C-alpha cells in the first residue's frame, strides 16, 4: 500500500515538473517573440525618423540629423555668438565600427546641425572639438589608419567638413603619449595641446559651452 502511494506521489511530482518545464519553455518563447517584435518595431520607427532627418551642414553620418519640430516656443538668439566646446573619448572595440564614422564625431556633427536647424547661423558659431584616449584614432591619415585597422579611415570626410567650417580639431598630447600616437600620423588640420583637460578649462573660461561625448555605462 505504502509503495503504491509512493509511486502515485512520484508520478504526480514528475508530471507537475514536466508541466512546469513546458510552461517555462512557453514563457521563454513568448518572451523572445515579444523582444524580437519590439526590436523590429523600434528598428522600423528609427528608420522612419532617420528618413525625416535634416542635415543642414554636416551630412556624412545618418546619426547627425536634426528632426523637425512643430510649434517651437523656445528659440535661440540669432544675434548671439554660440561657442561650443565638444569633448569626445568614444572609440569602440567592435571591429565592425572601425569601418563606420566614429560615434563621437557623428554626435559632434549632430550638435552643429541642431544649432543650424534651430536658427543659428554658421557665421555665429565657433566650435572646438577636443579628442583624447583611443578616440585619437579618428585623426589618423588614411594610410596609417589602413595599416592599423585594415580599412580606410571613414572619418576623413566628416573631419574635412568640420575643417571647412573652421572647427578647431585638437588632440590631447597626454593621450598621444599614453597611447603612442605620433603627430605626423595625423591629418594636417589637427592641432596638438599639452592636455585635453587644459583645453577644457581654457575654453570654458572663454565662455564656451561644454558637450561631453562619452561611452554610456
C-alpha positions in Angstrom: 0.0 0.0 0.0 2.7 2.4 1.0 4.7 1.5 -2.1 1.6 2.3 -4.3 1.1 5.7 -2.6 4.8 6.5 -3.1 4.6 5.6 -6.8 1.5 7.8 -7.2 3.2 10.7 -5.5 6.3 10.2 -7.5 4.3 10.1 -10.8 2.4 13.3 -9.7 5.6 15.1 -8.9 7.1 14.0 -12.3 4.0 15.2 -14.2 4.0 18.5 -12.3 7.7 19.0 -13.1 7.0 18.3 -16.8 4.1 20.7 -16.9 6.2 23.4 -15.2 9.0 22.8 -17.7 6.6 23.1 -20.6 5.1 26.3 -19.1 8.6 27.8 -18.5 9.6 27.0 -22.1 6.4 28.5 -23.4 7.0 31.7 -21.4 10.6 31.9 -22.6 9.5 31.5 -26.2 6.8 34.2 -25.7 9.4 36.5 -24.1 11.8 36.1 -27.0 9.0 36.6 -29.5 7.9 39.8 -27.7 11.5 41.1 -27.6 12.0 40.4 -31.2 8.7 42.1 -32.1 9.8 45.1 -30.1 13.2 45.2 -31.8 11.6 45.1 -35.2 9.1 47.8 -34.2 11.9 50.0 -32.8 14.1 49.5 -35.9 11.2 50.5 -38.2 10.5 53.5 -36.1 14.2 54.6 -36.2 14.3 54.1 -40.0 11.3 56.3 -40.3 12.8 59.0 -38.1 16.1 58.9 -39.9 14.3 59.3 -43.2 12.8 62.5 -41.9 16.0 64.0 -40.5 17.6 67.2 -41.9 21.3 67.6 -42.4 21.8 71.4 -42.9 25.6 71.4 -42.7 27.2 68.1 -41.6 25.9 65.4 -44.0 28.2 62.4 -43.7 26.6 60.4 -40.9 22.9 59.4 -40.7 23.2 60.0 -36.9 24.0 63.7 -37.4 20.5 64.7 -38.4 18.0 67.1 -36.8 14.3 66.2 -36.7 11.7 68.9 -37.5 9.6 70.1 -34.5 6.3 71.9 -34.8 5.2 75.0 -32.7 8.5 75.8 -31.2 8.3 78.5 -28.5 11.9 78.4 -27.2 14.2 79.7 -29.9 17.9 80.7 -29.9 19.0 84.3 -30.2 20.3 84.7 -33.8 22.4 87.7 -32.8 24.4 85.8 -30.2 27.8 84.1 -30.7 27.4 80.4 -30.0 30.7 79.0 -28.6 30.6 75.2 -28.5 33.3 73.0 -26.9 32.9 69.3 -27.7 34.9 66.6 -25.9 35.0 63.1 -27.4 36.6 60.0 -26.0 34.5 57.4 -27.9 36.3 54.5 -29.5 34.6 51.2 -29.8 36.4 47.8 -29.5 33.9 46.4 -32.1 36.0 45.9 -35.2 32.9 46.5 -37.4 32.6 50.0 -36.1 36.1 50.9 -37.4 34.6 50.9 -40.9 31.9 53.4 -39.9 32.1 57.1 -38.9 33.0 57.4 -35.3 30.0 57.9 -33.0 31.7 60.8 -31.2 32.3 62.7 -34.5 28.7 61.9 -35.7 27.3 63.3 -32.5 29.6 66.4 -32.8 28.1 66.8 -36.3 24.6 66.5 -34.8 25.3 69.2 -32.3 26.3 71.6 -35.1 23.3 70.6 -37.2 20.9 71.1 -34.3 22.1 74.7 -33.8 21.8 75.4 -37.5 18.3 73.8 -37.7 17.3 75.9 -34.7 18.2 79.1 -36.5 21.8 79.8 -35.5 23.9 80.9 -38.5 27.2 79.2 -39.1 28.8 82.6 -39.0 27.7 82.9 -35.4 29.1 79.6 -34.4 32.6 78.9 -33.0 33.3 75.2 -32.5 36.2 73.4 -30.9 36.4 69.6 -30.8 39.0 68.1 -28.5 39.7 64.4 -28.7 41.6 62.1 -26.3 42.1 58.5 -25.2 41.9 55.9 -28.0 39.4 58.1 -29.9 42.6 59.8 -31.3 42.5 57.1 -34.0 39.9 59.2 -35.8 42.6 61.7 -36.7 44.9 59.2 -38.4 45.9 59.7 -42.0 44.3 57.2 -44.3 47.4 55.2 -45.0 48.2 54.9 -41.3 44.6 54.0 -40.4 44.5 51.4 -43.1 47.8 49.9 -41.9 46.5 49.7 -38.4 42.8 48.6 -38.9 42.9 47.1 -42.5 40.3 49.5 -43.7 40.3 53.1 -45.0 39.6 55.9 -42.4 35.9 56.5 -42.7 36.2 59.7 -40.7 38.1 61.8 -43.1 35.1 63.3 -44.9 33.3 64.5 -41.8 36.6 65.9 -40.5 37.0 67.7 -43.8 33.6 69.2 -43.3 34.5 70.3 -39.8 37.7 71.9 -41.2 35.8 73.7 -43.9 33.6 75.3 -41.2 36.7 76.4 -39.3 36.1 74.0 -36.5 39.2 73.6 -34.4 40.3 69.9 -34.1 42.5 69.4 -31.1 44.4 66.3 -29.9 45.3 65.7 -26.3 49.1 65.4 -26.0 48.9 63.4 -22.8 46.8 60.7 -24.6 49.2 60.8 -27.5 52.0 59.8 -25.2 50.0 57.1 -23.3 48.6 55.5 -26.5 51.7 56.1 -28.6 50.3 58.4 -31.3 52.7 60.4 -33.4 51.6 63.9 -34.6 53.0 63.3 -38.1 50.5 60.4 -38.4 47.5 62.8 -38.0 45.8 64.8 -40.7 47.3 68.3 -41.0 44.1 70.0 -39.7 44.7 68.6 -36.2 46.3 70.9 -33.5 48.1 69.4 -30.5 47.6 70.5 -26.9 49.6 69.6 -23.8 46.4 68.1 -22.3 42.7 67.9 -23.1 42.0 69.0 -19.5 43.8 72.3 -20.0 41.9 72.8 -23.3 38.6 72.2 -21.5 39.4 74.7 -18.7 40.8 77.3 -21.1 37.8 77.3 -23.4 35.2 77.2 -20.7 36.8 80.2 -19.1 36.4 81.9 -22.5 32.7 81.3 -22.3 32.4 78.1 -24.4 29.6 75.6 -23.5 30.9 72.1 -22.9 29.4 69.0 -24.5 30.9 65.7 -23.3 30.5 62.7 -25.7 31.5 59.6 -23.9 30.6 55.9 -23.8 27.4 55.1 -21.9 27.9 52.9 -18.9 
